[in-house]
């Protein structure tokens, strides 16, 4: 056999190697794209094995039959590589079942044409003995069907390379390695095939394409182990990233944008192609970004989208490979505008009186406690007013509860307009209201209370042809050595209010630390 061993052994090695990869892939055929890849590898195995057999026998009829067998691979590899890549990158919707059937029909038609070449000669018009080399080979003249298939196959392969390059450019760094391996693995046999068909090799009629499939098999084997290709495919990005309602941004180690999904495109107002390679700081201030090194670091920011301010929860996570080496980082934009509005509404309902819009008792007490603590810390004065509408039951009985509600709203409006911006107003229940007046002494509080009483007395409430005026009684108490909680101050102010009502209503009474109550004109009661 001599020199023949150097020709058939590489092809036999290629056949065994691709068969082993196909065997490994057999249980994974249910994974998207793996089925086409399996048949691609089967085709390369048949092609390489047939090429090895060509060097075993000098019989011309046997070589012709082996060449026809070889076309099982020649006719299926371009089709299966085309289908595999489209599914691998996640573009299944562009390749429906009808299109796949048409591609396989074209493959089967060409295979049938090659097997019946003896009848028409469309593929090989002439196949003769060639003894110019180290051993007997076939000298083949190619016919129109052959050139049609070469053109069609190269067109499919060109699309495959275009798809791989595009997917590579828009992919995050961490999955680009798979595309690089695929590109090189398909490019090497493609170049070898061009060299063979156009007779650019030193040895004529010897096809190196199957041997080059060793490169394809080795790179795919490496990808299966290193990148877990067909276990975790990068095409999942298209299905997951593209369907997420969160904005996804992937950055490399230099903080350059490597990829953004459609939702992130809407947020930034730029397409993926426009932002790839740019710094995020061109779009978002550095002070708004979460940490890039901490796991699940987060921050909340307000960011305009289409001219409307939105609220986003930003989450970042570092991206590392299996060796712990940093690849970049991931930034997730979750629109929480609706959630924040709902939270604000719930907070409003939990802290606000639904009828008047004033703080409810719970919110008022909490605010009062904070204000007492602040006043004690900084040694500031603070007073509280208790305000009660006079004869409110009579208003309800004579004019109805609807009019009573109207009176409560009207009094609330006047109180909010009359008190200072730093004061806190709340409804404690029924017709009873209260005001917290920080940094205010007893004289100032009484003056403020009297101003409030007169403003309410001047109020005219009109409804259904009726016009009614109301008055209020007000009790005043301040923070002192004995009363150092909001509850105690309110209790003292309530007692002053009780004295105001017993003194004829429509007046202000204040209480000092000894429980002595005085009227608004300083007369002892």
Buried (B, 14 or more C-beta within 10 A) or exposed (E): EEEEEEBBEBBBBBBBBBBBBBEBBEEBBEBBBBBBBBBBBBBBBBBBBBBBBBBBEEEBEEBBBBBBBBBBBBBBBBBBBBBBBBBBBBBBEEBEEEEBEEBBEBBEEBBEBBBEBEEEBBBBBEBEEBEEBBBBBBBBEBBEBBEBBBEBBBEBBEBBBEBBEEBBBBBBBBBBBBBBBBBEBBBBBBBBBEBBBEEEEEEEBBBBBBBBBBBBBBBBBBBBEBBEBBEEBBBEBBEEBEEBEBBBBBBBEEBBBBBBBBBBBBBBEBEBEEBBEBBBEEBBEEEBBBEBEEEEBEBEBEBEBEEEEBBBBBBBBBBEEEEEEEBBBBBBBBBBBEEBEEEEEEEEEEBBBEEBBBBBBEBBBEBBEEBBEEBEEEEBBBBBBBBBBBBBEEBBEEBBEEBBEBBBBBBBBBBBEBBEEEBBBBBBEEBBBBBBBBBBBBEBBBBBBBEBBBBBBEBEBEBEEEEBEBBBBBBBBBBBEEBEBBEBBBBBBBBBBBBBBEBEBBBBBBBBBEEEBBBBEEEEE
